[in-house]
Amino acid sequence: MNLDLKISHILITIIKIYHVGGIAMSKILNTQINGVFNRLEKQELDIQMAAQCLIQAIGGEGHVYVKGYDDLKFYETFVTSSSERLESSKLLDELANLVELDTTDRVFLFGPYYSEEMAEDVSKLIDIDADFVVICNKPKETEFPDHLFHFVNLSTPRPIVYTEDYDKVVTPHPIAFNYVYYEIYTQMVEMIRDLDL
């Protein structure tokens, strides 16, 4: 009986330690996510300019062509087909060639990082003088011509939460992208209502 009591105390202690650790991890995650939101909020003007660029396609009877990369590719369907989609949006991959873009069209590219594939698409869009928006983490090593297009930095370049083993986990690209997307989406809704489009 005494052994059972000791085992119970040990289990209760272990549960308390993990519970406290879980609370601490939750607070760290909360603090770090708020830090990402604060960094995104500081880009308010960039987000507004990006939104206006995309909204011009709707007002000009063009389309917003969308392409996601890597871990954010799954947002293509949300942006083009959900109940909270961008008006007049289509997948960029539906075009046989980028030269099919009209002057009333806009392009919306997003990914966790500025990948080689995204860089190739950006170069092609610059070459044809297209108006477009890029949302990703700003690269440090690569030449990044962000003065030639509308750019929003995701502000999520690395994992943000330390584990008990001192590993870092949770790279919140989707949360950051959602924040920026909903900023753009709400501005689109307001403009459509204001202009009665």
ChimeraX commands (.cxc) that place a marker at each C-alpha (Angstrom):
marker #1 position 0.00,0.00,0.00 radius 0.5
marker #1 position 2.83,2.34,0.86 radius 0.5
marker #1 position 4.41,1.68,-2.55 radius 0.5
marker #1 position 1.11,2.53,-4.30 radius 0.5
marker #1 position 0.97,5.81,-2.39 radius 0.5
marker #1 position 4.52,6.70,-3.45 radius 0.5
marker #1 position 3.76,5.86,-7.08 radius 0.5
marker #1 position 0.64,8.02,-6.90 radius 0.5
marker #1 position 2.65,10.95,-5.54 radius 0.5
marker #1 position 5.27,10.53,-8.26 radius 0.5
marker #1 position 2.59,10.43,-10.97 radius 0.5
marker #1 position 0.86,13.50,-9.54 radius 0.5
marker #1 position 4.20,15.35,-9.47 radius 0.5
marker #1 position 4.93,14.38,-13.07 radius 0.5
marker #1 position 1.47,15.54,-14.15 radius 0.5
marker #1 position 1.97,18.86,-12.35 radius 0.5
marker #1 position 5.35,19.39,-14.01 radius 0.5
marker #1 position 3.97,18.69,-17.47 radius 0.5
marker #1 position 0.91,20.81,-16.77 radius 0.5
marker #1 position 3.07,23.76,-15.72 radius 0.5
marker #1 position 5.33,23.14,-18.74 radius 0.5
marker #1 position 2.27,23.08,-21.01 radius 0.5
marker #1 position 1.06,26.38,-19.60 radius 0.5
marker #1 position 4.52,27.88,-20.07 radius 0.5
marker #1 position 4.62,26.63,-23.68 radius 0.5
marker #1 position 1.18,28.09,-24.27 radius 0.5
marker #1 position 2.28,31.49,-22.94 radius 0.5
marker #1 position 5.45,31.40,-25.06 radius 0.5
marker #1 position 3.42,30.57,-28.16 radius 0.5
marker #1 position 0.94,33.34,-27.38 radius 0.5
marker #1 position 3.72,35.89,-26.84 radius 0.5
marker #1 position 5.55,34.89,-30.02 radius 0.5
marker #1 position 2.40,34.91,-32.18 radius 0.5
marker #1 position 1.54,38.37,-30.84 radius 0.5
marker #1 position 5.07,39.44,-31.81 radius 0.5
marker #1 position 4.43,38.25,-35.38 radius 0.5
marker #1 position 1.13,40.16,-35.47 radius 0.5
marker #1 position 2.88,43.30,-34.20 radius 0.5
marker #1 position 5.52,43.04,-36.94 radius 0.5
marker #1 position 2.78,42.59,-39.54 radius 0.5
marker #1 position 0.84,45.54,-38.13 radius 0.5
marker #1 position 3.92,47.74,-38.65 radius 0.5
marker #1 position 3.55,46.96,-42.37 radius 0.5
marker #1 position 0.05,48.40,-42.44 radius 0.5
marker #1 position 0.83,50.74,-45.34 radius 0.5
marker #1 position 2.45,47.94,-47.38 radius 0.5
marker #1 position -0.58,45.72,-46.79 radius 0.5
marker #1 position -2.91,48.55,-47.77 radius 0.5
marker #1 position -0.96,49.19,-50.98 radius 0.5
marker #1 position -0.99,45.46,-51.78 radius 0.5
marker #1 position -4.75,45.35,-51.22 radius 0.5
marker #1 position -5.33,48.35,-53.46 radius 0.5
marker #1 position -3.22,46.77,-56.21 radius 0.5
marker #1 position -5.32,43.61,-56.15 radius 0.5
marker #1 position -8.62,45.46,-55.81 radius 0.5
marker #1 position -7.82,47.45,-58.97 radius 0.5
marker #1 position -8.37,44.25,-60.95 radius 0.5
marker #1 position -11.92,44.01,-59.63 radius 0.5
marker #1 position -12.72,47.65,-60.38 radius 0.5
marker #1 position -11.11,47.38,-63.82 radius 0.5
marker #1 position -13.02,44.20,-64.70 radius 0.5
marker #1 position -9.81,42.18,-64.67 radius 0.5
marker #1 position -8.86,39.15,-62.62 radius 0.5
marker #1 position -6.61,38.46,-59.67 radius 0.5
marker #1 position -4.43,35.50,-60.62 radius 0.5
marker #1 position -3.30,33.57,-57.56 radius 0.5
marker #1 position -0.36,31.27,-56.97 radius 0.5
marker #1 position 0.83,29.75,-53.70 radius 0.5
marker #1 position 4.13,28.01,-53.07 radius 0.5
marker #1 position 5.32,25.24,-50.79 radius 0.5
marker #1 position 3.59,25.13,-47.37 radius 0.5
marker #1 position 1.16,27.90,-48.35 radius 0.5
marker #1 position 0.08,26.40,-51.69 radius 0.5
marker #1 position -3.04,24.97,-50.05 radius 0.5
marker #1 position -4.35,28.53,-49.62 radius 0.5
marker #1 position -4.91,28.81,-53.38 radius 0.5
marker #1 position -8.26,27.07,-53.04 radius 0.5
marker #1 position -9.27,29.25,-50.09 radius 0.5
marker #1 position -8.34,32.48,-51.86 radius 0.5
marker #1 position -10.12,31.51,-55.10 radius 0.5
marker #1 position -13.06,29.33,-54.01 radius 0.5
marker #1 position -14.06,29.83,-50.37 radius 0.5
marker #1 position -16.94,31.91,-49.08 radius 0.5
marker #1 position -14.30,34.55,-48.24 radius 0.5
marker #1 position -12.49,34.43,-51.58 radius 0.5
marker #1 position -11.03,37.37,-53.44 radius 0.5
marker #1 position -13.52,38.54,-56.03 radius 0.5
marker #1 position -12.55,37.82,-59.63 radius 0.5
marker #1 position -9.76,35.48,-58.54 radius 0.5
marker #1 position -8.43,32.61,-60.62 radius 0.5
marker #1 position -5.46,30.29,-60.41 radius 0.5
marker #1 position -2.38,31.58,-62.21 radius 0.5
marker #1 position -1.74,28.04,-63.44 radius 0.5
marker #1 position -4.91,28.32,-65.57 radius 0.5
marker #1 position -2.99,30.60,-67.93 radius 0.5
marker #1 position -0.97,28.86,-70.62 radius 0.5
marker #1 position 1.49,31.76,-70.60 radius 0.5
marker #1 position 1.94,34.90,-68.51 radius 0.5
marker #1 position 1.71,37.09,-71.61 radius 0.5
marker #1 position -2.03,36.30,-71.53 radius 0.5
marker #1 position -2.32,38.69,-68.58 radius 0.5
marker #1 position -4.26,41.83,-69.43 radius 0.5
marker #1 position -3.36,45.29,-68.10 radius 0.5
marker #1 position -6.46,45.10,-65.90 radius 0.5
marker #1 position -5.27,41.85,-64.30 radius 0.5
marker #1 position -3.21,41.54,-61.11 radius 0.5
marker #1 position -1.15,38.65,-59.74 radius 0.5
marker #1 position -1.02,37.53,-56.11 radius 0.5
marker #1 position 1.94,35.31,-55.15 radius 0.5
marker #1 position 2.46,33.92,-51.65 radius 0.5
marker #1 position 4.71,31.38,-49.99 radius 0.5
marker #1 position 6.62,30.86,-46.77 radius 0.5
marker #1 position 9.95,31.78,-48.39 radius 0.5
marker #1 position 11.19,33.40,-51.57 radius 0.5
marker #1 position 11.84,30.10,-53.34 radius 0.5
marker #1 position 13.55,29.61,-56.69 radius 0.5
marker #1 position 10.17,28.92,-58.29 radius 0.5
marker #1 position 8.74,32.15,-56.90 radius 0.5
marker #1 position 11.84,34.07,-57.99 radius 0.5
marker #1 position 11.41,32.74,-61.55 radius 0.5
marker #1 position 7.76,33.80,-61.60 radius 0.5
marker #1 position 8.65,37.23,-60.18 radius 0.5
marker #1 position 11.30,37.70,-62.87 radius 0.5
marker #1 position 8.81,36.80,-65.62 radius 0.5
marker #1 position 6.18,39.17,-64.18 radius 0.5
marker #1 position 8.72,42.01,-64.02 radius 0.5
marker #1 position 9.73,41.31,-67.63 radius 0.5
marker #1 position 6.14,41.71,-68.85 radius 0.5
marker #1 position 5.58,44.75,-66.59 radius 0.5
marker #1 position 2.70,43.12,-64.68 radius 0.5
marker #1 position 1.28,44.58,-61.48 radius 0.5
marker #1 position 1.60,42.05,-58.68 radius 0.5
marker #1 position 1.83,41.38,-54.95 radius 0.5
marker #1 position 4.27,39.06,-53.19 radius 0.5
marker #1 position 3.83,37.82,-49.63 radius 0.5
marker #1 position 6.68,35.77,-48.14 radius 0.5
marker #1 position 9.60,36.06,-45.76 radius 0.5
marker #1 position 12.13,38.51,-47.11 radius 0.5
marker #1 position 15.31,36.66,-48.09 radius 0.5
marker #1 position 18.65,37.79,-46.72 radius 0.5
marker #1 position 21.03,36.06,-49.13 radius 0.5
marker #1 position 19.16,36.47,-52.42 radius 0.5
marker #1 position 18.77,39.61,-54.50 radius 0.5
marker #1 position 15.22,40.66,-53.89 radius 0.5
marker #1 position 13.75,43.30,-56.21 radius 0.5
marker #1 position 10.91,44.33,-53.85 radius 0.5
marker #1 position 11.07,47.90,-55.18 radius 0.5
marker #1 position 9.47,46.59,-58.40 radius 0.5
marker #1 position 6.30,45.12,-56.85 radius 0.5
marker #1 position 4.08,45.28,-53.78 radius 0.5
marker #1 position 5.64,43.25,-50.98 radius 0.5
marker #1 position 4.56,42.16,-47.49 radius 0.5
marker #1 position 7.04,40.35,-45.26 radius 0.5
marker #1 position 5.44,37.40,-43.44 radius 0.5
marker #1 position 7.82,37.96,-40.50 radius 0.5
marker #1 position 8.06,34.22,-39.79 radius 0.5
marker #1 position 11.58,33.27,-40.90 radius 0.5
marker #1 position 12.15,30.54,-38.30 radius 0.5
marker #1 position 10.41,28.47,-35.60 radius 0.5
marker #1 position 9.31,30.50,-32.58 radius 0.5
marker #1 position 8.78,28.14,-29.60 radius 0.5
marker #1 position 11.48,26.32,-27.65 radius 0.5
marker #1 position 10.75,22.81,-26.39 radius 0.5
marker #1 position 12.11,21.32,-23.19 radius 0.5
marker #1 position 14.93,19.84,-25.31 radius 0.5
marker #1 position 15.81,23.34,-26.57 radius 0.5
marker #1 position 14.60,22.56,-30.05 radius 0.5
marker #1 position 12.52,25.21,-31.74 radius 0.5
marker #1 position 9.15,24.30,-33.24 radius 0.5
marker #1 position 6.15,26.09,-34.77 radius 0.5
marker #1 position 6.88,28.22,-37.82 radius 0.5
marker #1 position 3.58,30.11,-38.11 radius 0.5
marker #1 position 3.50,30.90,-41.84 radius 0.5
marker #1 position -0.21,30.04,-42.17 radius 0.5
marker #1 position -1.21,32.24,-39.23 radius 0.5
marker #1 position 0.78,35.18,-40.57 radius 0.5
marker #1 position -0.58,34.68,-44.08 radius 0.5
marker #1 position -4.15,34.50,-42.75 radius 0.5
marker #1 position -3.63,37.81,-40.96 radius 0.5
marker #1 position -2.39,39.52,-44.12 radius 0.5
marker #1 position -5.04,37.86,-46.27 radius 0.5
marker #1 position -7.87,39.01,-44.03 radius 0.5
marker #1 position -6.48,42.55,-44.05 radius 0.5
marker #1 position -6.61,42.46,-47.85 radius 0.5
marker #1 position -10.00,40.73,-47.89 radius 0.5
marker #1 position -11.69,43.23,-45.55 radius 0.5
marker #1 position -10.37,46.16,-47.59 radius 0.5
marker #1 position -11.71,44.47,-50.72 radius 0.5
marker #1 position -15.16,44.02,-49.15 radius 0.5
marker #1 position -15.25,47.67,-48.03 radius 0.5
marker #1 position -14.21,48.96,-51.45 radius 0.5
marker #1 position -16.71,46.77,-53.30 radius 0.5
marker #1 position -19.48,48.09,-51.05 radius 0.5
marker #1 position -18.33,51.70,-51.25 radius 0.5
marker #1 position -18.01,51.65,-55.05 radius 0.5
marker #1 position -21.03,49.39,-55.53 radius 0.5
marker #1 position -19.02,47.00,-57.73 radius 0.5
marker link #1:1,2 radius 0.2
marker link #1:2,3 radius 0.2
marker link #1:3,4 radius 0.2
marker link #1:4,5 radius 0.2
marker link #1:5,6 radius 0.2
marker link #1:6,7 radius 0.2
marker link #1:7,8 radius 0.2
marker link #1:8,9 radius 0.2
marker link #1:9,10 radius 0.2
marker link #1:10,11 radius 0.2
marker link #1:11,12 radius 0.2
marker link #1:12,13 radius 0.2
marker link #1:13,14 radius 0.2
marker link #1:14,15 radius 0.2
marker link #1:15,16 radius 0.2
marker link #1:16,17 radius 0.2
marker link #1:17,18 radius 0.2
marker link #1:18,19 radius 0.2
marker link #1:19,20 radius 0.2
marker link #1:20,21 radius 0.2
marker link #1:21,22 radius 0.2
marker link #1:22,23 radius 0.2
marker link #1:23,24 radius 0.2
marker link #1:24,25 radius 0.2
marker link #1:25,26 radius 0.2
marker link #1:26,27 radius 0.2
marker link #1:27,28 radius 0.2
marker link #1:28,29 radius 0.2
marker link #1:29,30 radius 0.2
marker link #1:30,31 radius 0.2
marker link #1:31,32 radius 0.2
marker link #1:32,33 radius 0.2
marker link #1:33,34 radius 0.2
marker link #1:34,35 radius 0.2
marker link #1:35,36 radius 0.2
marker link #1:36,37 radius 0.2
marker link #1:37,38 radius 0.2
marker link #1:38,39 radius 0.2
marker link #1:39,40 radius 0.2
marker link #1:40,41 radius 0.2
marker link #1:41,42 radius 0.2
marker link #1:42,43 radius 0.2
marker link #1:43,44 radius 0.2
marker link #1:44,45 radius 0.2
marker link #1:45,46 radius 0.2
marker link #1:46,47 radius 0.2
marker link #1:47,48 radius 0.2
marker link #1:48,49 radius 0.2
marker link #1:49,50 radius 0.2
marker link #1:50,51 radius 0.2
marker link #1:51,52 radius 0.2
marker link #1:52,53 radius 0.2
marker link #1:53,54 radius 0.2
marker link #1:54,55 radius 0.2
marker link #1:55,56 radius 0.2
marker link #1:56,57 radius 0.2
marker link #1:57,58 radius 0.2
marker link #1:58,59 radius 0.2
marker link #1:59,60 radius 0.2
marker link #1:60,61 radius 0.2
marker link #1:61,62 radius 0.2
marker link #1:62,63 radius 0.2
marker link #1:63,64 radius 0.2
marker link #1:64,65 radius 0.2
marker link #1:65,66 radius 0.2
marker link #1:66,67 radius 0.2
marker link #1:67,68 radius 0.2
marker link #1:68,69 radius 0.2
marker link #1:69,70 radius 0.2
marker link #1:70,71 radius 0.2
marker link #1:71,72 radius 0.2
marker link #1:72,73 radius 0.2
marker link #1:73,74 radius 0.2
marker link #1:74,75 radius 0.2
marker link #1:75,76 radius 0.2
marker link #1:76,77 radius 0.2
marker link #1:77,78 radius 0.2
marker link #1:78,79 radius 0.2
marker link #1:79,80 radius 0.2
marker link #1:80,81 radius 0.2
marker link #1:81,82 radius 0.2
marker link #1:82,83 radius 0.2
marker link #1:83,84 radius 0.2
marker link #1:84,85 radius 0.2
marker link #1:85,86 radius 0.2
marker link #1:86,87 radius 0.2
marker link #1:87,88 radius 0.2
marker link #1:88,89 radius 0.2
marker link #1:89,90 radius 0.2
marker link #1:90,91 radius 0.2
marker link #1:91,92 radius 0.2
marker link #1:92,93 radius 0.2
marker link #1:93,94 radius 0.2
marker link #1:94,95 radius 0.2
marker link #1:95,96 radius 0.2
marker link #1:96,97 radius 0.2
marker link #1:97,98 radius 0.2
marker link #1:98,99 radius 0.2
marker link #1:99,100 radius 0.2
marker link #1:100,101 radius 0.2
marker link #1:101,102 radius 0.2
marker link #1:102,103 radius 0.2
marker link #1:103,104 radius 0.2
marker link #1:104,105 radius 0.2
marker link #1:105,106 radius 0.2
marker link #1:106,107 radius 0.2
marker link #1:107,108 radius 0.2
marker link #1:108,109 radius 0.2
marker link #1:109,110 radius 0.2
marker link #1:110,111 radius 0.2
marker link #1:111,112 radius 0.2
marker link #1:112,113 radius 0.2
marker link #1:113,114 radius 0.2
marker link #1:114,115 radius 0.2
marker link #1:115,116 radius 0.2
marker link #1:116,117 radius 0.2
marker link #1:117,118 radius 0.2
marker link #1:118,119 radius 0.2
marker link #1:119,120 radius 0.2
marker link #1:120,121 radius 0.2
marker link #1:121,122 radius 0.2
marker link #1:122,123 radius 0.2
marker link #1:123,124 radius 0.2
marker link #1:124,125 radius 0.2
marker link #1:125,126 radius 0.2
marker link #1:126,127 radius 0.2
marker link #1:127,128 radius 0.2
marker link #1:128,129 radius 0.2
marker link #1:129,130 radius 0.2
marker link #1:130,131 radius 0.2
marker link #1:131,132 radius 0.2
marker link #1:132,133 radius 0.2
marker link #1:133,134 radius 0.2
marker link #1:134,135 radius 0.2
marker link #1:135,136 radius 0.2
marker link #1:136,137 radius 0.2
marker link #1:137,138 radius 0.2
marker link #1:138,139 radius 0.2
marker link #1:139,140 radius 0.2
marker link #1:140,141 radius 0.2
marker link #1:141,142 radius 0.2
marker link #1:142,143 radius 0.2
marker link #1:143,144 radius 0.2
marker link #1:144,145 radius 0.2
marker link #1:145,146 radius 0.2
marker link #1:146,147 radius 0.2
marker link #1:147,148 radius 0.2
marker link #1:148,149 radius 0.2
marker link #1:149,150 radius 0.2
marker link #1:150,151 radius 0.2
marker link #1:151,152 radius 0.2
marker link #1:152,153 radius 0.2
marker link #1:153,154 radius 0.2
marker link #1:154,155 radius 0.2
marker link #1:155,156 radius 0.2
marker link #1:156,157 radius 0.2
marker link #1:157,158 radius 0.2
marker link #1:158,159 radius 0.2
marker link #1:159,160 radius 0.2
marker link #1:160,161 radius 0.2
marker link #1:161,162 radius 0.2
marker link #1:162,163 radius 0.2
marker link #1:163,164 radius 0.2
marker link #1:164,165 radius 0.2
marker link #1:165,166 radius 0.2
marker link #1:166,167 radius 0.2
marker link #1:167,168 radius 0.2
marker link #1:168,169 radius 0.2
marker link #1:169,170 radius 0.2
marker link #1:170,171 radius 0.2
marker link #1:171,172 radius 0.2
marker link #1:172,173 radius 0.2
marker link #1:173,174 radius 0.2
marker link #1:174,175 radius 0.2
marker link #1:175,176 radius 0.2
marker link #1:176,177 radius 0.2
marker link #1:177,178 radius 0.2
marker link #1:178,179 radius 0.2
marker link #1:179,180 radius 0.2
marker link #1:180,181 radius 0.2
marker link #1:181,182 radius 0.2
marker link #1:182,183 radius 0.2
marker link #1:183,184 radius 0.2
marker link #1:184,185 radius 0.2
marker link #1:185,186 radius 0.2
marker link #1:186,187 radius 0.2
marker link #1:187,188 radius 0.2
marker link #1:188,189 radius 0.2
marker link #1:189,190 radius 0.2
marker link #1:190,191 radius 0.2
marker link #1:191,192 radius 0.2
marker link #1:192,193 radius 0.2
marker link #1:193,194 radius 0.2
marker link #1:194,195 radius 0.2
marker link #1:195,196 radius 0.2
marker link #1:196,197 radius 0.2
view
